[in-house]
Amino acid sequence: VCCSHGQGGDEGAVAAIYSLGDSITDTGNLAKEAPPGAFETIKHLPYGVTFGRPTGRCSDGLLIIDFLAQDMGLPFLNPYLAKNMSFDHGVNFAVAGATAMDPTDLFNRTFSMPFTANSLKLQLQWFKDFMKSTFDTDQEIRKRLQSSLVLVGEIGGNDYNFAFYANKSVSEVEKMIPAVVETIINATKVPSKQLLSQVHPTINLRN
């Protein structure tokens, strides 16, 4: 979890949350992108029963990200792939089934992946694309990130799950751990700097 407190307004106020992860955080992206007939379970009750309707969450109610938004006085995060919904207070890029590593990197393509191509790298690209399309200037991006909470995770469990589904041994899966951990660490290192340098290379944030 990486947090950068706002400047101006209430001291320490968080204006927006940007979240990346897997099913533990997904508020509807998988349900939006899944082909017809796939993952129908999460599209029907009792999933979402606490809301009174299915929301695409892999839960019957609130996720940790929802409780966090509530605690900060912010609306629940809408999924990035949703249409005609507000992203004024943040975006959820997490997708159920997502992996930390790119699917093509897992075991060097020695096993096929279930339906998912939503690696952490792709979610970071979505984040970059969103910031670039939403804000016109470097200053606007800087200001938003300085008053935002950026969460990376939970993610990484599916890297191991999919390997086990492909009948890989425990020893084979254990060999994946350093690469998976490194991928997550690299994604969480000063994300505001990384994102700004990708969106607008001229930006140089100081710690």
C-alpha positions in Angstrom: 0.0 0.0 0.0 1.4 3.4 -1.0 -0.1 6.6 0.2 0.6 10.2 -0.7 -1.2 12.8 1.3 -2.8 15.8 -0.2 -1.5 19.3 -0.3 -4.0 22.1 0.2 -7.4 21.5 1.7 -7.7 19.3 4.7 -4.2 18.1 5.8 -3.8 14.5 5.0 -7.1 14.3 3.1 -7.3 11.6 0.4 -9.2 12.8 -2.7 -9.1 9.5 -4.6 -8.1 5.9 -4.4 -6.5 3.9 -7.3 -6.5 0.2 -6.7 -4.8 -2.7 -8.5 -5.1 -6.4 -7.6 -7.1 -9.6 -8.1 -10.5 -11.0 -7.0 -10.0 -9.8 -3.4 -10.1 -6.2 -4.7 -12.1 -6.5 -8.0 -15.3 -4.5 -7.9 -16.6 -5.6 -11.3 -13.9 -5.6 -14.0 -13.9 -9.4 -14.6 -17.7 -9.4 -14.9 -17.4 -6.5 -17.5 -14.9 -8.1 -19.7 -15.7 -11.8 -19.4 -17.2 -13.3 -22.6 -20.9 -14.3 -22.5 -21.5 -17.4 -20.4 -18.2 -17.2 -18.6 -17.9 -16.6 -14.9 -21.7 -16.4 -14.6 -21.6 -17.3 -10.9 -20.5 -13.8 -9.8 -23.1 -12.2 -12.0 -26.0 -13.7 -9.9 -27.2 -13.8 -6.3 -26.1 -14.7 -3.7 -23.1 -12.8 -4.9 -23.7 -9.2 -4.0 -26.7 -10.0 -1.7 -25.6 -7.3 0.8 -26.0 -4.8 -2.0 -29.3 -6.3 -3.1 -27.8 -7.1 -6.5 -24.7 -8.7 -8.0 -21.9 -6.2 -8.5 -19.2 -8.4 -10.0 -17.5 -8.7 -6.7 -16.4 -12.2 -5.7 -18.2 -11.7 -2.5 -21.7 -11.5 -1.1 -21.0 -8.0 0.2 -18.3 -5.4 0.8 -14.6 -6.0 0.1 -11.7 -4.5 2.1 -11.4 -1.8 -0.6 -15.0 -0.9 0.1 -14.5 -0.5 3.8 -11.4 1.6 3.2 -13.3 3.9 0.9 -16.1 4.2 3.5 -13.6 5.0 6.2 -12.2 7.8 4.1 -15.6 9.2 3.2 -15.3 8.3 -0.4 -17.7 6.5 -2.7 -17.1 2.9 -3.6 -14.6 2.5 -6.5 -16.1 1.8 -9.9 -14.3 -0.8 -12.0 -12.2 0.7 -14.8 -14.0 -1.3 -17.5 -17.4 0.1 -16.5 -19.0 2.6 -18.8 -20.9 5.8 -17.9 -19.8 5.7 -14.3 -17.9 8.2 -12.2 -14.2 8.1 -11.6 -14.0 11.4 -9.8 -12.9 9.8 -6.6 -10.7 7.0 -8.0 -10.7 3.9 -10.1 -10.4 0.2 -9.5 -8.1 -1.5 -12.0 -8.1 -4.9 -10.1 -9.4 -7.9 -12.0 -10.4 -11.3 -10.5 -7.9 -13.9 -11.7 -5.2 -11.4 -12.4 -1.6 -12.4 -11.9 1.4 -10.4 -10.8 3.6 -11.7 -13.6 2.6 -11.5 -17.3 1.0 -14.8 -18.3 3.7 -15.3 -21.0 6.4 -15.2 -18.4 4.9 -17.8 -16.1 7.0 -21.0 -16.5 8.2 -19.6 -19.8 4.9 -20.6 -21.4 5.2 -24.2 -20.4 1.5 -24.3 -19.3 -1.6 -22.6 -20.6 -3.4 -20.0 -18.6 -7.1 -20.0 -17.7 -9.1 -17.0 -18.9 -7.0 -14.0 -17.7 -4.5 -11.7 -19.3 -4.8 -9.0 -16.6 -1.4 -9.0 -15.1 -0.1 -6.3 -12.8 1.8 -4.8 -15.8 -1.5 -4.5 -17.7 -3.2 -2.8 -14.8 -0.4 -0.3 -14.5 -0.8 0.4 -18.2 -4.5 1.0 -17.6 -3.6 3.4 -14.8 -1.2 5.2 -17.1 -3.8 5.5 -19.9 -6.4 6.7 -17.5 -4.3 9.5 -16.1 -3.2 10.6 -19.5 -6.7 10.7 -20.9 -8.2 12.3 -17.8 -5.7 15.1 -17.0 -4.4 17.6 -19.5 -1.2 18.7 -17.8 1.7 17.4 -15.7 0.7 19.7 -12.9 -2.8 18.3 -12.8 -1.5 14.7 -12.7 1.0 15.7 -10.0 -1.7 17.3 -7.9 -4.1 14.3 -8.1 -1.4 11.8 -7.2 -0.2 13.9 -4.3 -3.7 13.7 -2.8 -4.4 10.0 -3.7 -4.0 6.6 -2.1 -2.6 4.0 -4.5 -3.0 0.4 -3.5 -1.2 -2.5 -5.1 -2.5 -5.9 -4.1 -3.5 -8.3 -3.0 -2.0 -10.0 -6.0 0.3 -12.9 -6.7 -1.7 -15.8 -5.4 -3.1 -16.6 -8.9 0.4 -17.0 -10.2 0.8 -20.1 -8.0 -2.8 -21.2 -8.3 -2.6 -21.5 -12.1 0.6 -23.4 -11.9 -0.9 -25.9 -9.5 -4.0 -26.2 -11.8 -1.5 -27.2 -14.5 -0.2 -30.0 -12.3 3.1 -28.3 -11.5 4.8 -29.7 -8.5 5.4 -27.8 -5.2 9.1 -27.6 -6.0 8.4 -26.1 -9.4 6.0 -23.6 -8.0 8.4 -22.6 -5.2 10.9 -21.6 -7.9 8.4 -18.9 -9.1 8.3 -17.1 -5.8 11.4 -14.8 -6.3 10.1 -13.6 -9.7 6.6 -13.1 -8.4 7.8 -11.1 -5.4 10.2 -9.1 -7.4 7.4 -8.2 -9.9 5.2 -6.9 -7.0 8.1 -5.0 -5.4 9.0 -3.3 -8.7 5.3 -2.2 -9.2 5.1 -0.7 -5.7 8.4 1.3 -5.7 7.4 4.9 -5.5 4.4 4.4 -8.0 3.7 8.1 -8.3 7.2 8.6 -9.8 6.9 5.6 -12.1 3.5 6.6 -13.4 4.3 10.2 -13.9 7.5 9.4 -15.7 5.5 7.0 -18.0 2.7 9.4 -18.6 4.7 12.6 -18.9 8.5 12.0 -19.0 9.2 15.6 -18.1 7.8 15.2 -14.6 10.3 14.8 -11.7 8.8 14.3 -8.3 10.9 14.6 -5.2 10.4 12.5 -2.1 
